[in-house]
Amino acid sequence: MREPANARPEDIDQIPDRPAVFLLWASAGKPYLAKTALLRRRLKRLISDRDRISRVLNLRGVADRIEYWPTGSQLESALIHLELAKQYFPEDWQRITRLRSPTFLRLTLDNPFPRTMITTRLGSGLSYGPFPSRAAAERFQGELLDLFQLRRCEDNLSPSLHHTGCIYGEMNRCLRPCQQAVSTEEYRAETTRVEQFLRTAGSSLKESTEAARDRMSGDMQFEEAARLHQRLTRISEVQTLSGELARSLDRLNGIAITPSAEPETVELWFMTSGEWRQPVCMNLSESAGAGMSLDRRVRELAAGMPQSGKPNPDHISILARWHGSSWRDGEWLGFDEFAKLPYRRLVNAIGRVAKLAHSGAPS
C-alpha cells in the first residue's frame, strides 16, 4: 500500500473530491476509518458546524488530522480498507469490512472414503471455488455427483456387509463402500476422477467422454454414441454451473484490470493461487513504454510476477464481492496457469478499461 496524503481539518477545501479511503485521527484513541466516492463531501459532513441535533456522526472539534488514499476503483478501495481495518482494528475488522466468507466445495481427500462438502473454511483436501452463493455451490455439488458414483452421506464409514446402505446405492448412483461393494482402491479411483474433474474444470471427463463417443460412432454403435453425446451435454452444463471464478484454489489465478487514480493509467491486479499481489500501474500515455508495444510490456510484467501463493480467504472474498457486484468497475480475466495467460484478451481489456475511464463512464 502506497503512502497516504495528509491534511488538517482546516484545509478540507483543498482535499480532492474523489473516491478515497481515509482515516480521521483525534489527538488520542483509535482513528475513524471509512471509504467514500466523494472524499471532500464526506469529510465536510463529518466535520461541520451543525448546531441542531442530528443522527449523522459529527467529529468537529475531535478530528486532529486526516490521512487519505485516493483510489481509482472499488477493488482498490476494498483492498486498502481491508488492510487498514486489520492494522488499526485487529479485533473488529470483520464487522468494519463486512466481508462474507466465500463458499467453496471441498473434496475431503484425507478421509479413507472421500466425499464432497460445502464449506466457508479452507482445510485439508481440494477446495474448489469461490461460488457466488451457498445455493449455487449446493446446486453444482448435486449436478457434479450425478456424473460420478461418489458417496453423498456425511458419516464416518465403518464398512460392513450388513450395512443398510442408502437409496443412492440402490439407484446405482453410489459405489456403496459402506456395504463393501467395492474395495478402498476402487473407491479411491473414482475419487481421483472427481479430483481431476475439479482440477481441470471438467475437461478431463469431457475429453474421455468425447473419445468414447467418437469410438462408438466409428464402430456404428449409434445408441451408445447417442447416450454418450447426452452425457457430454450434461458435463457442459455442470461446467457452466460453477461460474466464471470457480477453480481449484491452487489454480485460482487471474488479472483484474481497473481504472487508476493516476491519469492515463490503468491498474493490473494479479491474483495468484487465491492471493492478491501488489498492483502494477500501466501508463498508457504516448511517452510511456520506451517504444515497446503494449503486448510486450504486459508479457514482461507477467514474467516478473510471482506465480504461486497461499490462498487468502479475505482476498478471495473481495474478489467474489467485486466480481459479482453491479458496481464492478473493471474487467476480470481468469486463467489456470501463467503459461496460458490470454495476452491478446488482456491487451484488449486494458484498452476498453482505459477508454471508459477516460470518458468517465462506469466500466
Phi, psi and omega in degrees: 000132183288169180290144181278162167274152183237148179205160174261154179304326181288346179260023188299330181290345179269353181279136181294145179264078186214170180300141182193163167248138185218158173238128172257119184257136169262174180293339178212157178090183182280156181280169171263123184248136177199165171236151187208158176272337180225098190295307184299316180298318180295319180295322179294329176290327181277331182238085186226177180261025184301123179265334182282160179291131182218150176278348181285132179303132179235118182251019178297134181084351179252316182295133182251322179205163183233132170244136181214152180237102175300139182234155181257350184206163175295326179296313179298317178301316182296319182289319177294317179300318178297313182297318180291322179297318178293326182288316187258344180226062187299337182263352187225013188292331180297318179292322183292316182278339181057036178280134174262136180298134179291157181259133180234159165258126180246135173258114189279080185290342181278353178277142177303329177233084188303152176216174176257155177209153176263131185210162173248008181241144175279142180204192179291158184097196181257123177257134184233127182162196003275159175255153181294337180199166177295322179300319179295321179293319180293322178294317178298317180301315180298316180291325178297313183292337175292341179274346185230184180237038176283150181291153179248351180287158183256004184286155166277107192289142168236087187305138180205145177295341183261006179295142184287340180072196181211176185294330181293325175294320179294331180271007181061034177249012175212145181283356177057053176296334180298330181259013180058033178287338176225161177278167177300321181293321179294320178293322179296326178297321177293323177299319180298323178296319178294317179300316179293324176302314182290320182291332182253012181055037176093350185295325182299314180287324181296317181294317180292325179289321177298317180296318179294320178298314181294325179292318179296321179295319178295330178271008179062028173265076193289328178295316179292323177297320179294321178297318179292328177294320176296322178295322176299320178298318179294321179298316179298322179295319178295321178302317183286336182294335184287342180088178185284332187271327193298129175206165167297139194296334177290349178242018178278078181244151177177178179226129170261127179253117185229161171298161181242158174288342179270146180291148177055036184219145169239159179254136174251117181253105179275133170247127178236121180053039176081022180226127178287139173260167176299139184292154176248125179276128178248102180281127185251014178290161183297333182275350182275156174093352177050041177082358180278149176289158179297323179300315180294320179297318179295319179297321179292322177296315181295324180296329181270003183271134174305134188255014175213159180196184178247124183308130180246110184303325181290321177295321180292324177299317180294320177300312183297319181291316180294314184294324183269005185272159175282344182258018180301124185247057180174190181234152180239131174238112178265152177204155183284321181209159186296334178295340181251019180297126184279085187297319181297316178296324180294315179298318178295321179294321177301316180297318181293315181295319179296319181295315180291323178295320180294324181279349180083006180272149177290141179256000000 
